[in-house]
Amino acid sequence: MSQEKLTIVARILAKEEKRDLVKSELLKLIEVTRAEKGCINYDLHQDNENPNQFLFFENWENKELWETHMNNPHLSEYMKATEGAVEEFIVHQMTHIA
């Protein structure tokens, strides 16, 4: 198992008319994810200039534990609840270098 810490930057762009739905569904992920094994931090942000844009900044003990997170039921529930409400979803897997 890889022991290298993994940073995730995930950008979610909600359709304007679905912004409140997407935001409420994203907020539901916070507590359950922060309790997961390997989660160092899981922070949600909303853009000041474009309120339809959300960003998760996450740190995980390693990639395998993040992958477990991505396959958990609460993520599947979020995907179902927001189907058709998200314009764009981009995930960056990053390594801290300095």
TORVEXDREN-152410 format. One record per residue (C-alpha): x, y, z; residue number from 1. Coordinates in nm, 4 decimals, always signed. Layout:
[rec [X,Y,Z],NUM];
...
END
This chain:
[rec [+0.0000,+0.0000,+0.0000],1];
[rec [+0.1284,+0.3438,-0.0958],2];
[rec [+0.2080,+0.5579,+0.2061],3];
[rec [+0.2400,+0.8855,+0.0153],4];
[rec [-0.0104,+1.1504,+0.1202],5];
[rec [-0.2576,+1.2491,-0.1519],6];
[rec [-0.4106,+1.5932,-0.2000],7];
[rec [-0.7347,+1.6211,-0.3947],8];
[rec [-0.8691,+1.9403,-0.5467],9];
[rec [-1.2176,+1.8749,-0.6835],10];
[rec [-1.4095,+2.1448,-0.8704],11];
[rec [-1.7850,+2.1162,-0.9054],12];
[rec [-1.9728,+2.3601,-1.1279],13];
[rec [-2.3462,+2.3506,-1.0585],14];
[rec [-2.6091,+2.4581,-1.3079],15];
[rec [-2.7320,+2.7958,-1.1855],16];
[rec [-3.0891,+2.6815,-1.1249],17];
[rec [-2.9602,+2.3757,-0.9322],18];
[rec [-2.6987,+2.5545,-0.7182],19];
[rec [-2.8900,+2.5221,-0.3891],20];
[rec [-2.9559,+2.1512,-0.4484],21];
[rec [-2.5902,+2.0807,-0.5282],22];
[rec [-2.4718,+2.2826,-0.2282],23];
[rec [-2.7027,+2.1011,+0.0134],24];
[rec [-2.5945,+1.7622,-0.1243],25];
[rec [-2.2258,+1.8564,-0.0992],26];
[rec [-2.2742,+1.9646,+0.2618],27];
[rec [-2.4183,+1.6205,+0.3430],28];
[rec [-2.0826,+1.4658,+0.2475],29];
[rec [-1.8758,+1.6594,+0.5018],30];
[rec [-1.9373,+1.4876,+0.8349],31];
[rec [-1.9454,+1.1309,+0.7034],32];
[rec [-1.6299,+1.1818,+0.4941],33];
[rec [-1.4337,+1.3472,+0.7730],34];
[rec [-1.5020,+1.0362,+0.9832],35];
[rec [-1.3571,+0.8027,+0.7187],36];
[rec [-1.0291,+0.6231,+0.7715],37];
[rec [-0.7457,+0.8151,+0.6107],38];
[rec [-0.9203,+1.1513,+0.5808],39];
[rec [-0.6887,+1.4264,+0.7051],40];
[rec [-0.9096,+1.7150,+0.5970],41];
[rec [-1.2124,+1.7585,+0.3715],42];
[rec [-1.2961,+2.1245,+0.3185],43];
[rec [-1.5681,+2.2652,+0.0956],44];
[rec [-1.5455,+2.6149,-0.0550],45];
[rec [-1.7837,+2.8258,-0.2632],46];
[rec [-1.6417,+3.0772,-0.5116],47];
[rec [-1.6973,+3.4424,-0.4183],48];
[rec [-1.7280,+3.5539,-0.7817],49];
[rec [-1.9245,+3.2570,-0.9161],50];
[rec [-2.1522,+3.1036,-0.6504],51];
[rec [-2.2255,+2.8106,-0.8834],52];
[rec [-1.8670,+2.6896,-0.8385],53];
[rec [-1.7636,+2.4731,-0.5439],54];
[rec [-1.4235,+2.3360,-0.4567],55];
[rec [-1.3227,+2.0550,-0.2257],56];
[rec [-0.9709,+2.0688,-0.0857],57];
[rec [-0.8891,+1.7299,+0.0631],58];
[rec [-0.5898,+1.5505,+0.2078],59];
[rec [-0.5769,+1.1741,+0.2497],60];
[rec [-0.3201,+0.9511,+0.4142],61];
[rec [-0.2745,+0.7702,+0.0818],62];
[rec [-0.4357,+0.7079,-0.2570],63];
[rec [-0.5859,+0.3728,-0.1607],64];
[rec [-0.7859,+0.5246,+0.1258],65];
[rec [-0.9109,+0.8025,-0.1038],66];
[rec [-1.0171,+0.5409,-0.3601],67];
[rec [-1.2106,+0.3609,-0.0855],68];
[rec [-1.3810,+0.6937,-0.0089],69];
[rec [-1.4739,+0.7378,-0.3755],70];
[rec [-1.6503,+0.3992,-0.3731],71];
[rec [-1.8489,+0.4589,-0.0534],72];
[rec [-2.2311,+0.4655,-0.0651],73];
[rec [-2.2602,+0.8332,+0.0337],74];
[rec [-2.0750,+0.9301,-0.2850],75];
[rec [-2.3119,+0.7174,-0.4947],76];
[rec [-2.6078,+0.8808,-0.3188],77];
[rec [-2.4655,+1.2258,-0.3946],78];
[rec [-2.4208,+1.1343,-0.7626],79];
[rec [-2.7829,+1.0148,-0.7883],80];
[rec [-2.9200,+1.3189,-0.6034],81];
[rec [-2.7338,+1.5648,-0.8282],82];
[rec [-2.7738,+1.3854,-1.1600],83];
[rec [-2.8334,+1.6497,-1.4278],84];
[rec [-2.7581,+1.9339,-1.1824],85];
[rec [-2.3810,+1.9525,-1.2297],86];
[rec [-2.2330,+2.1247,-1.5344],87];
[rec [-1.8757,+2.0105,-1.4725],88];
[rec [-1.6889,+1.7933,-1.2202],89];
[rec [-1.3090,+1.7887,-1.2322],90];
[rec [-1.0843,+1.6051,-0.9863],91];
[rec [-0.7107,+1.6743,-0.9583],92];
[rec [-0.4946,+1.4208,-0.7724],93];
[rec [-0.1908,+1.6081,-0.6439],94];
[rec [+0.1292,+1.5511,-0.4497],95];
[rec [+0.2629,+1.8099,-0.2067],96];
[rec [+0.6106,+1.9102,-0.3210],97];
[rec [+0.7073,+2.2064,-0.1029],98];
END
